[in-house]
Amino acid sequence: MRKLFQYGGIAASITLIAFGTGSIVMGVQGRDTVRTELAREQIVGTPDSTIPGQKVDTGAEAQAFAKVMRTHTLEATGGQTYAQMGRYLDANGKPTNDEKSAAVDPKTNKPVENGLRNMWVNETALTTALNTAYFAESVSTYVIVMGIALLLSGAGFLVLTLRVLGPEATKPRSTREIAASEAALTS
């Protein structure tokens, strides 16, 4: 039965070490993918951002840029969000949700859409992508930390298994070794 526990402990340790190593590799690859894809977009922080003139190539920088984009969109729309704006423009250029009072585009014969409201659609799509990059990088970092924890747990469990259940633990101890152990405990 002792051998079964010894082999089981070794197998569990190896499994923890393997999962830990795999998690670290996957976390590093995920983080690298986020940073590579962000860099490929060639986004540069605006002068009024927390990253002026800096290339956006990390999750944290992506989140910072998303905040600036929201601020710029609110400035352009007079502080209104998508849901607060009229869908169309009337003949005087004022927003309205009433399709009948909306101005008609002579080329399409359809109501004239509120361009600023459409700006919100673009802003939302882009900031969602940037915030997703921030989230993905955060998850990757978490996976790396968990991988390190699994790796250390597996190594510790292996040491414990070999120490408690290993061949040295089954050897009978001499009277001198027992006395030395007891003396060390009482001092």
N, C-alpha and C positions, 0 to 999 in steps of 0.2 A: 504494500500500500504506500509506503514511503517513496518508492521509485515513481509511482503514479503521480503523486503530488509534486515530486521533483520535476518530472517531465511536463506536467501540466503548468507548473510555474514558469518553466523555461519557455514553453510555447506561448503562454500569455504575455510574457516579457517581450518575446520576439514580435508578437502581433502588435503590441503597443508601440514598440520602436518602429516597426514598418509603417503603421498608420501615422505616427508622428512625423516620420520622414516624408511620407506622401503628402501630408497636410502642409508641411513647410514648402515643399516643391510647388504644390498647387497654389498656395498663397502668394508665393513669389511670382509665379507665372501670371496669376490674375492681376496682381499689382502692376507688373510690367505691361500687360495688355492695356490696362486703363491708361497708363502714362504714355504709351506709344500712340494709342488712338487719339488722345487729347493733343499731343504734340503735332500729329499729322494734320489737325485742323487749323494750325497756324493762328490761334487766337492770342491776342496781345491785350493786356490790361489797359483800360482807358486811363487818362490822366486823373480822373476823379475816383478811381478805384483804390482798393488797398494794395493792388499789385500794378501800379502804373508802369507801362512800358515793358512789363515782364511777360514772357511767354507762358501761357496757361498749359501746364503739363503735369499737374498733380490733382488729385481729388479735392484737396483743400482750396487750391487756386480756382478750380472749376466752380466750386460752391461760392466763392467770393465773387467771381465774375457773374454768376447767375443773380446774385443780389443786386449788383450794379445794373444788370439788364432790367430787372424789375423796377428799380428806381427810375431809369431812363424812360421806361414805358409809362409809368405813372406821371412823370413830368409831361410827356407828350400828350397824354389824355386828360390832363387837368386833374389828376388824382382819381380818376374813375377806373374801375376794373372792367373786365369784359362784360360781366353780368349787369353792370350798372349803365351800360351804354346802349343807345338805340341801335337797332340792326341796320336801319337805312338812314339816308339823308333826305331832307325835304328840299323843296326848290330854293330855300334860303340857306341851305347847307347845314341846317340844324338836325341833330339826331332824332329819329322817330322809330317806333316799333310798328306803326301803322303803315302797312304796305300801300294802302289807298292814298295816303297823303305823301308818300315818298315821291321824290323826283324820278323821272323815267329816263333811262339811258337811251338816247336816240339810236345807237348802234345795235343794241340788244333788245330794246323794247322791254326791259326788265327794270325793277326798282334799283336805284343807285345804292350800293352797299356802303356802309360806314367804314372807310379805310382804317380809321384808328381802332375800330373794334377788331378788324382783321389783323391789325398789328399784334393785338393780344394773343391771337391764335399762334402766330409765329413765336412770340415771346414765350408763351407757355410751352410750346414744343421744345424750343432751344434750352430753356432753363430746366425743364424736366430731364433732358439728356445730360446737362451739366450736373445736376443734383444726383442723377443716377450714377455718374462717374464717381462722385464723392462717396456715395453709398457703397459702390462696388469696391473702391479702394479701402474703405473702412472694413468691409467684410473680409477682404484679403488680409488685412493686418490682423484681424481677429483669428483667422485661420492659421496664420503663421504663429501667433502666440499659443493657440491651442495645440498646434503641432509640437512646439517646444515643450509644452506641458506633458503631452503624451510621450514624447521621447524621453524626458527626464523620469516620468513615472515608470516607463518600461525598463529603463536602466536601473532605477532604484529597486524595482520588483525583482529584476534579475539578480542583483547583488544580494538582496534579502533571501531569495530562493536558494542561491548557491551557498550562502552563509549558514542558513538554518537547516536546509535539507541536503546540502552537499556532502561529499565523502568525508570531509573533516569533522562534520557534526556527528557522524555515526561512530567515529573512533572512540573507544573507551578512554577516558581521561585518567591520568595517573593521580595518585593522592597528592603529589607535589603540585600539579597543575590546578587541582581543585582548591588547595590551600592558597595558592597564589591568587586565584580569582576571588576568593572570599576576602583575602587581605586587601586587595585592590578596591573591593566594594565598601569595606568598612573604613578605609582611610580617607 
